């Protein structure tokens, strides 16, 4: 789930971070659909405008920590 969106983010991460550092990105497929101040803002807007589960909300931060999680 969201492998296409995550791939888009990773491939474009450097450019996205330069433009949108610290923002919440809404990504669908290989397309950036929106940029918001917080993940909550992004979620609420997506809930109004699109079908949840069809887009990925990704915080725009540098490095692999932006898209990985370690669970111990």
N, CA, C and O of each residue as an XYZ file, in Angstrom:
288
protein
N       0.843     -1.183      0.000
C       0.000      0.000      0.000
C       0.885      1.243      0.000
O       1.804      1.345      0.812
N       0.625      2.161     -0.876
C       1.341      3.426     -1.010
C       2.785      3.267     -1.472
O       3.593      4.174     -1.274
N       3.126      2.139     -2.081
C       4.503      1.962     -2.553
C       4.831      2.952     -3.671
O       5.951      3.459     -3.731
N       3.885      3.230     -4.543
C       4.114      4.199     -5.621
C       4.329      5.603     -5.052
O       5.207      6.336     -5.509
N       3.529      5.970     -4.062
C       3.643      7.287     -3.441
C       4.966      7.421     -2.675
O       5.636      8.451     -2.758
N       5.330      6.388     -1.941
C       6.583      6.424     -1.190
C       7.769      6.502     -2.143
O       8.725      7.232     -1.883
N       7.716      5.767     -3.230
C       8.770      5.816     -4.241
C       8.906      7.236     -4.802
O      10.017      7.737     -4.971
N       7.775      7.875     -5.086
C       7.797      9.259     -5.565
C       8.470     10.177     -4.553
O       9.308     11.001     -4.917
N       8.100     10.031     -3.279
C       8.687     10.881     -2.247
C      10.197     10.675     -2.156
O      10.953     11.646     -2.120
N      10.637      9.426     -2.119
C      12.065      9.144     -1.972
C      12.849      9.683     -3.164
O      13.908     10.286     -2.992
N      12.336      9.468     -4.363
C      13.031      9.947     -5.574
C      13.114     11.465     -5.625
O      14.082     12.010     -6.155
N      12.133     12.146     -5.092
C      12.051     13.605     -5.173
C      12.306     14.295     -3.842
O      12.090     15.501     -3.721
N      12.757     13.556     -2.852
C      12.866     14.076     -1.491
C      13.721     15.337     -1.413
O      13.311     16.309     -0.779
N      14.876     15.348     -2.029
C      15.747     16.521     -1.927
C      15.067     17.782     -2.452
O      15.109     18.827     -1.802
N      14.447     17.690     -3.614
C      13.767     18.851     -4.196
C      12.555     19.255     -3.366
O      12.304     20.443     -3.166
N      11.807     18.274     -2.885
C      10.633     18.573     -2.070
C      11.031     19.251     -0.763
O      10.374     20.198     -0.331
N      12.093     18.777     -0.137
C      12.557     19.367      1.117
C      12.999     20.813      0.901
O      12.747     21.673      1.745
N      13.651     21.079     -0.216
C      14.079     22.458     -0.514
C      12.892     23.406     -0.613
O      12.992     24.572     -0.228
N      11.773     22.912     -1.126
C      10.588     23.755     -1.322
C       9.618     23.730     -0.155
O       8.957     24.733      0.117
N       9.520     22.598      0.546
C       8.419     22.402      1.501
C       8.861     21.846      2.849
O       8.096     21.122      3.486
N      10.055     22.157      3.296
C      10.589     21.611      4.543
C       9.607     21.796      5.707
O       9.138     22.902      5.974
N       9.311     20.695      6.385
C       8.456     20.727      7.564
C       6.966     20.715      7.284
O       6.164     20.702      8.217
N       6.584     20.721      6.027
C       5.171     20.710      5.656
C       4.675     19.275      5.505
O       5.473     18.341      5.426
N       3.372     19.106      5.467
C       2.752     17.809      5.210
C       2.376     17.757      3.735
O       1.661     18.626      3.235
N       2.863     16.732      3.048
C       2.595     16.575      1.630
C       1.489     15.554      1.418
O       1.432     14.538      2.111
N       0.624     15.821      0.470
C      -0.375     14.850      0.042
C       0.067     14.355     -1.325
O       0.184     15.132     -2.272
N       0.311     13.050     -1.418
C       0.830     12.446     -2.636
C      -0.141     11.374     -3.102
O      -0.620     10.557     -2.316
N      -0.422     11.397     -4.410
C      -1.254     10.344     -5.009
C      -0.524      9.849     -6.244
O      -0.271     10.609     -7.179
N      -0.189      8.572     -6.234
C       0.583      8.009     -7.335
C       1.936      8.700     -7.414
O       2.683      8.738     -6.437
N       2.241      9.236     -8.567
C       3.502      9.940     -8.795
C       3.276     11.445     -8.862
O       3.964     12.149     -9.601
N       2.301     11.939     -8.082
C       1.922     13.352     -8.162
C       1.766     13.957     -6.767
O       1.164     13.359     -5.875
N       2.320     15.148     -6.605
C       2.113     15.929     -5.386
C       0.783     16.659     -5.532
O       0.617     17.479     -6.436
N      -0.156     16.366     -4.652
C      -1.514     16.915     -4.761
C      -1.764     18.099     -3.839
O      -2.697     18.869     -4.066
N      -0.940     18.258     -2.793
C      -1.165     19.353     -1.873
C      -0.059     19.463     -0.851
O       0.647     18.497     -0.562
N       0.080     20.671     -0.304
C       1.072     20.958      0.725
C       0.363     21.706      1.848
O      -0.313     22.705      1.602
N       0.515     21.222      3.081
C      -0.208     21.784      4.220
C       0.740     22.021      5.390
O       1.822     21.437      5.449
N       0.336     22.864      6.302
C       1.165     23.207      7.452
C       1.325     22.055      8.437
O       2.330     21.985      9.144
N       0.361     21.163      8.493
C       0.442     20.036      9.424
C      -0.237     18.814      8.813
O      -1.015     18.919      7.864
N       0.078     17.654      9.383
C      -0.568     16.420      8.931
C      -2.071     16.480      9.198
O      -2.865     15.966      8.410
N      -2.458     17.105     10.304
C      -3.887     17.243     10.612
C      -4.587     18.095      9.561
O      -5.670     17.734      9.099
N      -3.989     19.215      9.176
C      -4.573     20.049      8.119
C      -4.719     19.255      6.825
O      -5.748     19.329      6.154
N      -3.688     18.498      6.484
C      -3.727     17.690      5.261
C      -4.835     16.650      5.348
O      -5.602     16.479      4.400
N      -4.924     15.965      6.461
C      -5.940     14.934      6.654
C      -7.349     15.514      6.535
O      -8.199     14.952      5.845
N      -7.588     16.623      7.201
C      -8.923     17.228      7.159
C      -9.294     17.671      5.754
O     -10.444     17.522      5.339
N      -8.333     18.213      5.019
C      -8.611     18.647      3.645
C      -8.870     17.446      2.736
O      -9.792     17.468      1.921
N      -8.061     16.407      2.874
C      -8.262     15.195      2.076
C      -9.617     14.582      2.389
O     -10.319     14.121      1.489
N      -9.981     14.576      3.654
C     -11.266     14.011      4.070
C     -12.421     14.742      3.383
O     -13.426     14.128      3.025
N     -12.271     16.052      3.201
C     -13.310     16.849      2.533
C     -13.332     16.646      1.027
O     -14.400     16.560      0.420
N     -12.141     16.568      0.420
C     -12.032     16.643     -1.036
C     -11.836     15.308     -1.746
O     -12.199     15.179     -2.915
N     -11.270     14.317     -1.067
C     -10.908     13.074     -1.728
C     -11.286     11.903     -0.848
O     -11.717     12.069      0.293
N     -11.117     10.720     -1.401
C     -11.412      9.511     -0.640
C     -10.177      9.112      0.165
O      -9.103      8.903     -0.400
N     -10.333      9.007      1.473
C      -9.231      8.577      2.319
C      -8.779      7.189      1.897
O      -9.592      6.361      1.487
N      -7.493      6.941      1.998
C      -6.935      5.664      1.575
C      -6.440      5.689      0.155
O      -5.784      4.745     -0.286
N      -6.737      6.750     -0.575
C      -6.291      6.876     -1.962
C      -5.091      7.794     -2.095
O      -4.502      7.894     -3.171
N      -4.721      8.468     -1.010
C      -3.571      9.367     -1.014
C      -2.717      9.079      0.218
O      -3.195      8.530      1.210
N      -1.447      9.462      0.132
C      -0.531      9.316      1.257
C      -0.198     10.700      1.798
O       0.083     11.620      1.029
N      -0.227     10.847      3.097
C       0.213     12.081      3.748
C       1.603     11.808      4.296
O       1.801     10.893      5.095
N       2.570     12.617      3.856
C       3.970     12.418      4.204
C       4.570     13.718      4.702
O       4.491     14.741      4.021
N       5.168     13.688      5.883
C       5.870     14.871      6.367
C       7.131     15.067      5.529
O       7.858     14.114      5.246
N       7.375     16.295      5.144
C       8.491     16.627      4.260
C       9.723     16.979      5.103
O       9.932     18.127      5.495
N      10.516     15.958      5.359
C      11.723     16.101      6.162
C      12.882     15.422      5.436
O      12.653     14.516      4.635
N      14.122     15.840      5.700
C      15.264     15.239      5.023
C      15.648     13.883      5.616
O      15.325     13.573      6.763
N      16.339     13.092      4.811
C      16.923     11.838      5.272
C      15.953     10.688      5.358
O      14.741     10.876      5.259
N      16.491      9.481      5.546
C      15.648      8.284      5.598
C      14.761      8.203      6.832
O      13.784      7.453      6.836
N      15.079      8.956      7.874
C      14.211      8.949      9.061
C      12.823      9.495      8.735
O      11.869      9.225      9.466
N      12.697     10.250      7.660
C      11.405     10.815      7.270
C      10.417      9.731      6.832
O       9.205      9.930      6.908
N      10.930      8.589      6.375
C      10.035      7.567      5.841
C      10.313      6.166      6.410
O       9.859      5.168      5.850
N      11.046      6.094      7.505
C      11.278      4.783      8.137
C      10.924      4.849      9.619
O      10.953      5.915     10.234
N      10.597      3.712     10.167
C      10.274      3.607     11.581
C      10.962      2.371     12.143
O      10.960      1.315     11.510
N      11.538      2.494     13.300
C      12.144      1.359     13.986
C      11.294      1.031     15.202
O      11.009      1.896     16.030
N      10.900     -0.215     15.296
C      10.086     -0.665     16.425
C      10.892     -1.710     17.193
O      11.321     -2.715     16.626
N      11.086     -1.473     18.443
C      11.831     -2.417     19.289
C      10.896     -3.216     20.153
O      11.343     -4.060     20.930
